[in-house]
Amino acid sequence: MKFIIIGKNIEVTPGLKSAVEEKIGKLEKYFTPETEVHVTLSVEKERQKIEVTIPVKGNIIRSEQVSNNMYISIDLVEEIIERQLKKYKSKLVDKHQEEGSNFKQEYIEKEFMDEEDIKIIRSKKFDIKPTYPEDACVQMELLGHNFFVFINAETDQVNVVYKRKGGTYGLIEPEV
């Protein structure tokens, strides 16, 4: 695995680099040696945050963890990613992705017990009308939801607005 480690408001010391490579390196049993692992360490006030992103063919494996100690955050993020890999193995390693993927053959062939199967318990249909992103945010707030799907009146494409931490909003648009 190839590590790309950056720091925001924190110096990536040899100790931190070593801790990241050692802890996240435990995941190398799942990935090929050329797999890139993007790690961002950041500090905001008392929040010590690590974000790990692993691009694999057709998917992105990602987790972020926050604590008051960077080493605890590093431990937590490794556990979460390993759990994700075991839980979603069948979805991540689709038959058409086995050839040329970033996953090791042993991982592809190994059976894991599903901790929880994904079950859709409710399906909903609704009338979708063209609207502007700002209006979609207002509608989302009026409904008391965390996200809202709409057709963007400017682009005629399906978009999603969502509520972010800190009370700000995000917009998801498809790439064309």
C-alpha positions in Angstrom: 0.0 0.0 0.0 1.2 3.5 -0.8 0.5 6.1 1.8 -0.1 9.7 1.0 -0.3 11.5 4.3 -1.0 15.2 4.7 -1.6 17.4 7.7 -3.9 20.3 8.2 -3.1 22.5 11.2 -0.8 19.7 12.4 2.7 18.6 11.5 2.9 15.0 10.4 5.7 13.9 12.8 7.6 10.7 12.2 5.6 9.2 15.1 2.3 10.0 13.6 3.4 8.8 10.1 4.6 5.6 11.7 1.4 5.1 13.7 -0.7 5.6 10.5 1.4 3.3 8.4 1.5 0.6 11.1 -2.3 0.7 12.0 -3.7 1.3 8.5 -1.0 -1.0 7.1 -2.9 -3.9 8.8 -5.4 -3.5 5.9 -2.7 -4.5 3.4 -4.0 -8.1 3.6 -7.0 -6.9 1.6 -5.3 -4.7 -1.0 -2.6 -5.0 -3.7 0.7 -3.3 -3.0 0.0 -0.5 -5.5 -3.2 0.6 -3.8 -3.0 4.2 -2.7 -4.2 5.3 0.7 -4.9 9.0 1.2 -4.8 10.1 4.8 -5.5 13.6 6.1 -4.7 14.4 9.7 -6.3 17.6 11.0 -6.7 19.5 14.2 -9.5 22.0 15.1 -9.5 23.1 18.7 -9.7 19.9 20.7 -10.8 17.8 17.7 -8.1 15.4 16.3 -9.5 14.1 13.0 -8.2 11.5 10.6 -9.8 11.0 7.2 -8.8 7.9 5.2 -9.8 7.4 1.5 -8.9 4.3 -0.5 -9.9 4.5 -4.1 -10.6 1.1 -5.6 -11.9 0.3 -9.0 -15.4 1.7 -9.2 -15.7 2.5 -5.5 -14.2 4.6 -2.7 -13.7 3.2 0.7 -13.7 6.1 3.2 -13.9 6.8 6.9 -13.2 9.7 9.2 -12.9 9.6 12.9 -12.6 12.3 15.5 -11.4 12.2 19.1 -9.3 14.3 21.5 -6.2 12.2 20.7 -4.9 11.5 17.2 -3.6 8.1 18.1 -7.1 7.1 19.3 -8.6 8.4 16.0 -6.1 6.4 14.0 -7.0 3.2 15.9 -10.8 3.9 15.4 -10.5 4.6 11.7 -8.7 1.3 11.0 -11.4 -0.7 12.8 -14.2 1.0 10.9 -12.6 0.4 7.5 -11.9 -3.2 8.3 -15.5 -3.7 9.4 -16.7 -2.0 6.1 -14.5 -4.3 4.0 -15.9 -7.4 5.7 -19.5 -6.2 5.7 -19.6 -5.0 2.1 -17.2 -7.5 0.5 -19.8 -9.0 -1.8 -20.8 -5.5 -3.0 -17.3 -4.2 -3.4 -15.8 -7.2 -5.2 -18.4 -7.7 -7.9 -17.6 -10.4 -10.4 -16.8 -7.9 -13.2 -14.3 -6.1 -10.9 -12.2 -9.1 -9.9 -9.8 -8.7 -12.8 -7.5 -5.7 -12.4 -9.0 -4.6 -9.1 -7.1 -3.3 -6.1 -8.2 -6.2 -3.9 -5.9 -9.2 -3.2 -7.2 -12.6 -4.5 -7.2 -14.0 -0.9 -9.7 -11.3 0.1 -11.9 -11.9 -2.9 -12.0 -15.7 -2.2 -12.3 -15.5 1.6 -15.8 -15.8 3.1 -16.9 -13.4 5.8 -20.0 -13.6 7.9 -22.3 -10.7 7.1 -22.7 -8.7 10.3 -25.9 -7.2 8.9 -27.4 -7.5 5.5 -28.6 -4.2 4.0 -32.4 -4.2 4.0 -34.6 -1.5 2.5 -37.5 -1.3 4.8 -39.4 1.5 3.1 -39.8 2.7 -0.4 -41.1 6.1 -1.2 -42.3 7.8 -4.5 -42.8 11.5 -4.8 -43.5 14.2 -7.4 -40.2 15.8 -8.4 -40.3 19.3 -9.8 -37.6 21.5 -11.2 -36.4 23.9 -8.5 -33.3 25.9 -7.6 -30.8 24.6 -5.0 -31.5 27.3 -2.5 -35.3 26.6 -2.7 -34.5 22.9 -2.3 -32.7 23.7 1.0 -35.7 25.7 2.2 -38.0 22.7 1.3 -35.7 20.3 3.0 -35.8 22.4 6.2 -39.6 22.7 6.0 -39.8 18.9 5.8 -37.3 18.4 8.7 -35.1 16.2 6.6 -31.3 16.0 6.3 -31.3 15.8 2.5 -33.6 16.6 -0.4 -33.7 15.2 -4.0 -34.8 17.5 -6.8 -34.4 18.4 -10.4 -32.1 21.4 -10.7 -34.0 24.1 -12.6 -30.7 25.4 -14.0 -29.3 22.1 -15.3 -32.3 19.8 -15.6 -30.4 17.1 -13.8 -31.2 15.3 -10.6 -29.4 16.8 -7.6 -29.3 16.4 -3.9 -28.9 19.0 -1.2 -28.0 17.9 2.3 -27.3 19.4 5.7 -23.7 19.4 6.8 -22.2 19.4 10.2 -22.2 23.0 11.5 -25.5 23.9 9.9 -24.2 24.5 6.4 -25.5 22.9 3.2 -24.0 20.7 0.5 -25.1 20.1 -3.1 -24.5 16.8 -5.0 -24.5 17.1 -8.8 -23.8 14.4 -11.4 -20.7 14.7 -13.5 -21.6 14.8 -17.2 
